[in-house]
Amino acid sequence: MALTRRSLLRAAAASSAVTAASAMLGASPALAADTAYVMAYFTESPSFQGADYGLHLAVSRDGLNWTPLNQNNPVVTPTAGQLGLRDPYIFRRQNGTFGVLATDLKGTNFGHNSQYLHMWDSTDLTSFTGYRRLRMHTLNTHTWAPTVFWDAARGQYGIVYSADNPGAVFMVNYTSDFQTVSAPQVYFSPGFGVLDADIVVDGATTYMYYKNLADGNIYGARSATGAPNSYTTYTSGLRQGNAMEAPLLHRANDGGWRLWGDSFSPVNADYYAWSSTNIAGNSWTLLNQRDYTAPLNAKHGSMLGITDAEYNGLIARWGTPNWARLKSYNLPDYFVRHLNGVGRIDSYPFDPYRDQLWQLVPGLADAAGVSFQSVNNPGRYLRHFNYALRLDANDNSSIFRADATFYRTAGLADSTWSSFRSYNFPTYYLRHSNNLLRIDPLSSSSSAADRQSATFRVAS
């Protein structure tokens, strides 16, 4: 889920309504240009080994490839209600500070009905203060997947969320300060069940993307006012995989548009993404999964543009992972892992998810190279043996050190990616074949398929 872009907030700030709201919340500062992105999310994996229902953050320079912060651990966790969150929504207020809203739910107890949303304030995302729960209604229904937009005509923020009233609809409450909210209203009830709204204001038009529960597809609707029950659906349905939810409409810093869709289940691919140069049209292009890498185990997130200073501040405060993942170029939903001591690639997500985490340490035979030490089996490294890759304990022999050392080079299929050349078989490269890892002689004149099988992205 994404928030109204900051450039749009600047434009809206020209109105008297925005000026009045800014006075309530603090004068709007001069805002620097957004050059990077932050993502908020929670985590789950197929057998829930990676489940954590606190607030997670990741950063990105391009809005496509993400680096988890704080070792992919939560930066803050709710201390009231269900003691966990889902669907965190990060947004920027008119005065430049941040807020986070989230569903009050820990785990998958979807039958639990909470009338509240979790809420935090933050100046720069290096700390979170003012934790509270906002009571949105007194109905016997859930309060899921909040999104926030600035309603310039009202001079207030709209908080839109999924509820049953009756049937699956979107509700809205308005607020000026995120301390008190107006009475709830039905915001969107098109005659079929809907779930997971995401709203972005673009000039005079308010766009809302949502999941249609009748057919499982994602659609876009738009309104000239953003008022309740004023939307008209204008796109055809989008869907990838077995099921999708949580449409995340996001305006990129370069002015283009991206639409993300979360898989319905942690056993399916984590995210799919589309791009468009024209939000008003019905022309979304599906991105190849090699073009993006979501944070490890991330679910139902939200994205926001941030400045260079904010990006650097997040890195300095929370730190980047001390591990990496290797993503296959030609099978971009596959990652290098070990399983029963064998090196292979498998379709992500999977458990144990830590089987794909590696510490890239100085080469055991040559510090100019690299060796792959398993995170969940420390002291064990990927090495080749009879050309096949396996995970073995370091016996400190010269042959082991040589077998476990590789030189990182420009990717044989794409120079912006990486390939790994064997230390002791200098014409051989790490590659996958029938899902298994091995080393084979390769060069720039090898077939395209072979070069692609030996090309990987070093990701977080």
N, C-alpha and C positions, 0 to 999 in steps of 0.2 A: 504494500500500500504506500502511496506517495502523498505529499502535501502540495498545496499551492506553491508554485515556484516563487522564489524571493523576488525575481524581477517583476512578477505580477503583483506582489505585495507593494513594491515601490510605486507601481502605477496606481494601485488602489489607494495608496496613502495620500494621493492628491485630493481625495474627496473629503468633505467636511466630516462625514460619518467616521472615516478612518482616523481623522485627526482627533476627534473626540475620544475614540477608543484608545488611541495611543496615549492621550493624556492620562487616562485611567491606569494604563499599564506601564507608563514611563515613556518618555519621549523617544521616538524612533531615531536610532543612530544612523549615521551614514554607513551603508553596508558595502563591504568589498565584494568583488565579483566571486561567484562560486567557481572553483577550479577542481573540486573533488566531491566525494560522496560519502555519506555514512548510511549504514543499514542497521536496523533493529530487528531482532528475531528471537525465537526460542528454538530449542533443539529437540529432535527425536530421531531415532534410528529404528530399523526393522523390528528388532526384539527389545527395543527401548534401552539398550545399553548406553546410548548417547542421549537419553532424554534428560533435559533440564529445563525447568519452567521458571527461570529467572530472565532478566533482561540481558541479552547479548548484543554486542556491537561489532561491526566490521567496517572497514574503510576501503575505498577504491579510488584510483585516479581516473579510470575510464568509465566507471559505473557498470562494468561488465565482469571484471575479475576482482574478487573480493579477498581481503586479508582479515581474518578474525582477530579481534583484540583480546587481551587478557587470557591468552592461551585457549580461547574459545570457552572460557568460563564466564558466568554472569558478572556484570558490573554492579548489579543491585537486584535484590529479590524481595517480593512483597512480604510484609510482616503482619498482615491482617487478611480477613476473608479466607479464601481457600489456600493462602500461603503459596500461591503460584500464579503464573500468568500465561496467557496465550495471546497471539495476534497483537504484539506491541506496535503502536503507531507513534512515530516520532515526527514532530512538527516544530516550526519556528513561529513564534508570536510576532505581532506587529513591532514590538520593541527590540527584536533581534535575538531574544533569549529563546530557549527551547522548552518544550513540554513533551511528556510521554504519557499516552493513555494505553491501557491494555485490558483485555478480558480477564475477569476475576475467576480463574479456573486453573487448577493444577491437574495435569494428566489428561485422561480421556473420559472423565465422568461427565459426559455431555448431558446427562439427565439432571444434573444439578442446576438449579435456577438461581442466579445471583442478580440482584437489582443494581449492582454497583459496577463501576469501572475503577481500576487502579490508576493513580495519577502521581507523576513526579514533575518537579521543576528543575531546570539546569541552566546555568549561565553559559557554559561552553562545553558541556558533555564530559568534563573531567570529574564532575561530582554531581550527585542527584540529591535534592533536598525537598522538603515540604511534602513528604509522602502522605497521601490521603486516599480515601475512596470516595468517589462521587456517586451519590444515589441518583439514578436516572429515572426511576419509575417505582410504582408500588404494585406492579402487575406480577402475576405468577408465571413469569417467563424469564428466559435467559437475556443476557446483555452481551452480545458477542461482537468482535471485530470492529472496533471503533475507527472512524476516520474523521478528520477535522478539516473544515474549510472556513475562510473568511467571507462573511456575507456583508459586502460593503453597504448595501441598501439598509440593512438593519444596524450596521455598526457593531456587529457581534460575530462570534464564532458559532458555527453550527457543528454539533457533535452528532454524527449519524452512526447507527449501529443496527445489528440484526436482532430481531425479536419475533415473537408470535403474538399477534394482536388483532383478530385471530389469524392463524396461518402465518407463514413466513413472510414478513414485511421488513422494511427499514423504518426505524423511528428516528426522531431528531429532538434534541434539546439545544437551546441557545444559551450562551454564556458570554460575559464580558471579562471574567476574571478566573475562570476554572475553579472557583470556590463554591459558587452557587449556580444552579442551572434552572432554566424555565421548565414549565410543565411539558411532558413529552407529547409529541404529535406524530401521527403517521406521516412518513416522508415519501415513501414510494411503495405502492401496492398495485401492481399492474394486472392482477387477476390470476397470477400464478406465483408459486413460491420463489423467493429471491434470497440470496445470501451474499455476504461479504462485499459491501459497497466500497468503492474507492473513488474519491472525488478530487478533481483538479479544476481550478478556475483559470480560464485562458481568455483574457480580455473581457468581452461582453458575454461569453458563453461559459456555462458551468457543465463540465463533463462528468458523468458517473458511469463507471464500469462495474458490472455485477455478474454473479453466477445465477443462471436460470435453473431452478431446481427441477423444472419439468423435463428438460432435455440434457442438463449437465453442461451446457456450453456457456462461454463468457460472451457478454454483449456490452455494447456501449450505448448510453443514452445521453441526451443533452437538454439543456434548459437555457432560456434567455434570462432567467431571473435567479435560478437556484432555489426558488421557493418550494415548499412542500407540494408534491403532486403536480409538478409542472414539467416533468421530463418526458421526452419522446425517444424511444429506442431507434437508433439510426444505423446500426451495423448488423451484419450477419454474424452467426455464432462462430466462436473460435474454440478449438479444443485440440489437445494432444494427449497421447497416452490413454490409459483406461479411464481416468477421471481427473478432474481439475477443480480447484477452488481458489479463493483468495486472489482475485485479479489485482494487480499492482500497476496502476497507471503512473508513468513517471516521465517528466520532461527532462531531457538531458541538458547538460550545461551548454551544449552547442546548438540548442534550439530544436533538435529532433525529439522524437517521442519513442518511448519503449513501453511495452506492456508485458508484464511477467504473470505467469500462472503457476501456482503451487500445486504439486501433486496431492491428490486426495488422501493418500496413505503414505506412511514412512517407508513402505516396501517398494514404492514406485520411484521413478526418477524425481529428483528434488525440485527442479524448476524447468520450465520452458519459457522462452522469451520471443517477442516479436518486435519489429521496429517499423516506424512510419515517419515520413516527412510531412504528413498532413493529417492532423488529428480530426479535422472536419470531414475527411473522406472515410471510405470504408476499404482501406488499402494497407493492411498489415502484412509484413513479410516475416515469415518464421526464420529465426536465427539458427544457424548451425550450433550445436552444443559445444563445438570447439571454440566458439566466439566468446564464451562466458564461463565462469566458474563461480557458483554460489558458495557461501561459507559452509564449512563442514557441518552437516546435519541440520542446516538451517530450515526452519519452517515458518510459513505465514508471516513474512516480514514487511517492513516499510522502508522507503529510501528517501533521502533528502540531500540536496546540494549543500556543500559547505565550502568555506574559504580555505586557502592554503594554510593560513595560521591555525584554523580550527583542525584541519587534517594533521598538521604537525603536532598540535597540542594533544590530540587523541593518541597518536603514536607514542609521544613522550610519557603520557600518563598511564596508559594501559599496556603498552608493549605489543610486539608482534610475536607470532608463534616461534618456538624453538624447534619446530618440526616442519616438514614439507610433505606434499603429496605429488605423485607423478601421474599426469593425465595423458592418456593415449591420444595421439593426433588423429588417427583414422577411425578409432572407436572412442569418440570423445565423452561418452558416458562411462568409460572404463578407466580404472585406476590400478596402478601397480600395487600389489599386496603380497604377503606371504600366507600360505595356507598349508598346514601340516608339513612345514619345513620347505615347501616348494615355492619358488618365485613365479608369479603369474599375474594376469590382469583379470578383473571381474567387473561386471556392471555395478555401478554405485547407485543407491546405497546398499550396504551390507553390514552385517555384524559377524564377528567382532570388528567394529569400524576402525579400531586402533591398528589393525593389521596393515592399513595403508599409510600409516604415519612413519616417516623416516627422518632421522637426523643425518644431514649431509655434512660429514666430517672430513677433515683433510685426509687425502688418500693414505691408506696404511702403508703403501709401498713408496709413495711419492706425494708429499704434501701439496704439490701443484695439482694433483688430481683430487678425486672425491671418492669416498666410500659411503655406503648406505647402511647405517646402523638402525636396527629396528627399535622403535620407541617402546613397544610393549614386551620386547625380549632384549633388553639391553645386554651388550656384549656379543650379540649375534649380528652378522652382516650378510648382505647379499653377496654371493661369490659364484663364479662359474666353476663347474666340475663336469668334465666331458661335454663342455659347451652349454650345459643346462644350468640355469640359475637356481640356487637353493639358499636357504638361510642356515648358516652354520655358526657355531661358537668360534671366536677368534682364538686359535691355538698359538698365535704369534710366530708361526713358521713363515719363512720367506715365501713359500708357495702360496700359503693362505693370503698373506698380505698382497701378493701380486694378483691373485685371482679376484680379490675384493676391491681392486683399485681401477678406476675409470677416469678418463679425461672428458670433461664436459666441453662440447663443441657446439657450433651453430647447428640447428636442426637440419638433418639431411633433406627433409621435405619442406621445411619452412625455417628460414634463418632466424626468425623471431622466437622460435621454440628451441629445444635442446636435444642433442643426441649425446650418447655416452660411449666413448671408444675404449676398448679394453687396454689395460696397461701392458700386459704380457703377450697379447695377441693384437698388435697395433693396427691391423687392417680389419679387425672384428669389432662389431658394435652390438650393444645391448638392443634387443628387439623382441617383439612378441610373435608367436606363431601358434595358432590353435589355442590361444589364451595362455600359453606357457611362455616364460621368459627364457631366452638363450642368447648366445653370442654367435654371430655369423659374419663372414667377410662381406662388407658393403662399401660402396663408394658413391660419389655423385653420379656415376654412370649406371648404377643399379636401377632396377625397375622402380617405377613410381610407387607400386604397392610395397616393395621391400623398404624403400626409403621412408615411407609413411609409417611402417611398423616399427621403425627405429627412432621415431621422433616423439618427444614428450614435452609437455608443459610442466615446469616446476611451479606448483601452485601451493596455496595454503589450505 
